[in-house]
Amino acid sequence: MAQFAVLCEPNVVVFLDENLDIVWRWEWKQGRLNGLEKEAQGNTLLVMEQGGRHWIRIYPMTDQVERYTATDESYSFDSIIPFTNQFEVRCYAGMLGASQQMRFIALRDKKIFVGGPYGIGFIPYQMHSLQDGRRILFTSHTSSTMRILDITTGEITHTIQAGALVADVGVSIDNNWLYACSAMENTLRIWHLHSLHVPSKVIHTGEGPDQIVTSQDHPEQLLIHCTDDRTLEIRGGGDGQIRKRITLEGAMRHSSIRIHSWVENYILLSGVSKEPYIAWWNLDSETISSITPLPGKPLRVISIHEK
């Protein structure tokens, strides 16, 4: 059974089983693809062509696709995320960095319908749903603040001081804690999501923290990847205190290391050695187990089923 879907440069989607063997491959020979998401119903995937005018629904393990076209003007979205509003209506949120906006996207009747815009007030770098059907968090590479947009009012409800440019953000599994790491000051900051007016806890980390990963299997912890010293730090989800520090010895000679998932005592990571690859890293033995070459640099990795 397929467990993960990977969008690889230039325009290839592969399905991997739990041993990371490639079980299906699909290639698009037209416009460049720069987005991949799993749809809520079934196992269909959605990919976006660069420029945002065309979106493609893929039916995995078949050659069947459906192509959707923008009803009016197209939007060159920098990224998209699934979003379910307070009425349980599922759509997609699309970020437009140059215009400092966010818009909602819905697909039906072979057409793309775009709503909004919602002003953000700075050039966004990342967006993250706070999973309450109302709020989306934005970070920026031009500001050391983060902003929360309430889509029910269209207003920015919080501007959060992060101390330095934010490399990555995360939210605890119980939706109580907000995390942000900064590679500029080597810190992890922790806020209580229900008391955002209270200053954050500031925790010093290894060199160059650039990713935060949470896991349903470890709801009271978070994992931080520190790229400059090639370490993983497992920390308490509420206090930020170190539980375990691991050096990625087997990946020291590799570049572009990214962490995609944390399942039981394994992490799913990708990187580039002589060629792009994806691998399971065993947190107990601190070694790479299964490793699979990829047809191109991975742009997006999504989970289809939990391992």
N, C-alpha and C positions, 0 to 999 in steps of 0.2 A: 504494500500500500504506500502511495506517495505521502511524504511527510512535509516536504518543503518545495517551494517554487522559487527559482532564481532567474532574475532578468540579468543577462550578461551583455556586455558590449560585443558587437554593435547592436544587434537586434535579435537575440536568441533567448528563449525561455526554456529552461529545463526543469523537469520534476525529479526529485531525489527521494529514495526510500529511506528508512531509518538507518540503514548502513551507508547512506550517501551514494548508493549506486544510481546512475542516471537511468530512469525508467521511461522517460518520454522527453522528446525534444521538439520544439516548434520555432520556426524562423519566419520573420516578417521582412519582406524584401522591398518595402516601400519607404515611407517616412521613418525617421529615427524615433525610437521609443524611449521615454524617460519617466515612466511611472508604471507601477504594478501593484494591484491590490486584489484580495480575495473578496468575492461578493458574499453577502450574508446568506443567501439561499443557495444550496447546492455547492458544487466545487468549481463553479465558473470563476474565471479570472478576468480582470479588467486592466487593460494597458492603455496608455495615453501616448499619442504621437506628439513629438516636440512641436510646439506652436499651439497645441490645444484644440485644433479644429476637428480632428478625428480621434475617436476612441474606439477600441476594439474589444469586444467580449470574446473570450476564448473558452471553448469547451474542451478541457484537457482529455488526452488520450484519443482524440479524434482530430480530424482536419477542419472541423466546423468552426467558423468565426462569424460574428456579426459586427458590422461597422456602423458607428454612429457619427453623425455630422452636426456641427454647431448650427443652431437655427438662425443666428444672425452673425455678429462678429465673433471671432475666436479670441481666446485669451491664452497667452503663453505662461501657463502656471509653472512656478518653480518647483512646487511639490503639491501632492494631494494626500489627504488622510480620510479614512472612513469617519463618518459622524452620524450618530443617532440622536435626534432631538428629544425633547421632553415628552413628545407625543408618540415616541417609538417609530418615527419616520426616519428611515435610513437614507443618507445621501453621501456626498463627498464635499469636503472643504478644500478649496484650492487657494494657494498663497501666491500673490503677485508682488514680488519684491520691489520692482521699479516704481510701481504706483502706490506702494504702501497700503495694499488692500487685501482683503480676503473675500472670496465669493463662494456660494454654494452651487453644486453641480448635481443635476438629476438626469438620468437617462431613461427615455421611454419613447416608444414608437419610432425607433431608429433615429431619434433626434437627441441633441444635447441641450438642456435648458439650464441657463445660468442665472442665479439670483444675487442680489446685492447691488452695490458693493458695501462692505463694512470697512471703515477706516481704521488703520492700526496706529498711525502717528509716528512711525519710524520705519526704516528699511528692515523687514523681518528676515531672519536667518532660518529659524525653525518654528514649527507650530506643533502643539500637543493638546489633544482633547483632555479635559479634566473629568470626563466620563460622567457628567451630571446632566447631559442634554442641553446645557446652556453655555458653558464657558470653554474658551480656547485660549491657551497660553502661547505667547509669542516671545522669542528671543531675537537679538540683533547682534550683528558684528560691527555696528557703528555706535552702539550704546551699551553701557554697563547696567542697563535696566531691563526688566522683563515686564510685559504687559498682559493683562487678562481682559479679553473681550467677552461681554455678555451678549449673545446673539438675540436674546429676547428683547433687549432695549437698543442694541446697536452701539452701546457705550463701552468705553474702557473703564472698568470698575476698579482696577488696581494697577499701579505702577510700582514695581518691586525693585528696590535697590539690591543689585547683585554684587557690588564691590568691584567687579572687573568684567571683561567680556566673557560671556557664557559659552562654553564649548558644547555642553549637552545638558538636558534636563530629564527628569523622571518623576513618576508619581508612585507611591507605595501601593501595594496590592489592595490594601484596605481603604485606599483613597484618603488617607489622613495626612500624609507627609508629601511635601514638594521638595525635590532635590535639584540642585544646580552645581555643576563643577566648572572650574576655571583653570585652563592650562597656563594662563598668565601669572596667577598667584599660587598655583598648586593647592587649591582648596576645594572642599565640598561644603556647600551651604544647605541647611535644612530648615524649612518653615513648616509650621502646622497649617494645613490648608484652610482650617476654620478660624485661624487667628493670624491672618497675613499682615496685620498691622504690627505684630510683635517682631522685633529684629531676629534674624536667622541665627542659628548656631553656625559657627565657623570651625571647620575641621581641616587640619593640614593633611595633605595626601602625598603620594609619591610624585615624581616629576611628570608633568604634562598630562593630567587627567583629561581624557577627551570623550569618554563614553560612560554612561550609567545604564545598568541593566537590572531589571527586577524580574522575579520569577514566581509563578503560582506555586512552585515546589518549595520555595523558600520565602514565604510571605513576610517574615520579620527581618529580612536581610536585603542588602543591595550589593551589586558588584560594580567596581570601577576599574576601567582599563586606563593605565597610565602609560602613554605611548613612549615617552622619552626614556624611561628605564625599563620598558617592556615587562611590566608587572600587572598582575590582577590583585585587587584588594577586595576582600569580602568584609563588609562592615554591617554593624547593627542598623536596622532601618529607622529607629527612632533616635538613637544616641550618636550614630555615626562612628562608634568605636570599632577599631580594627579587630576582626576575628581571625583572619588568615591572609597572608601575603604570599603570592605565588609568582615566580619568575618564569616567563615563557621561553625557557631555554631552547626548545626545539624550533622556536620561531624567531630567534635572535637575528638570523641572517635574512629574514624576510621583510618585505615592506607592505605598506597599506593594510596592516592588520585591523580587522573589524570584528566585533563580537555581535552575533545576531540572535542568539537564544541561550537560555540557561535552563537545562532540563535535568532534573535529579542532580547527579554529580558530574555532569558534562556541560561544557559550553560548546556552542557551534560558532566557529570562527572562519574567516576567509583571509586570504593574503596573496602575495605574489612572490614566488621564488623564481624558478626559471619560467614558470607559467602560472596563471591564476589557479587557485585551488580553494576548496572548502573542506573543513575537517572538524571532527569531534576532538576536543581536548578533555582528557580525564583529570578532574580536579584532585582526585585522590593520589594517583600515580604521577601526576604532573607531567604527562606525556601526551603526544598526539596519538590517537588511535586510528579510526577510519579517516582516509584522506582521498579526495577525488579531484582530478584536474577538471577545470571548467573551460568551456569554449571561448571565454573572454572574461574581462574584469567584471566581477559582480557589482551591479548597480543597486539591486534591491533583492532582499531575501525575505520571504514571508513563510509562516508556518501554516500548513494545511490541516494537520492533526497534531495533537499532543503526542509525544513519544511515550 
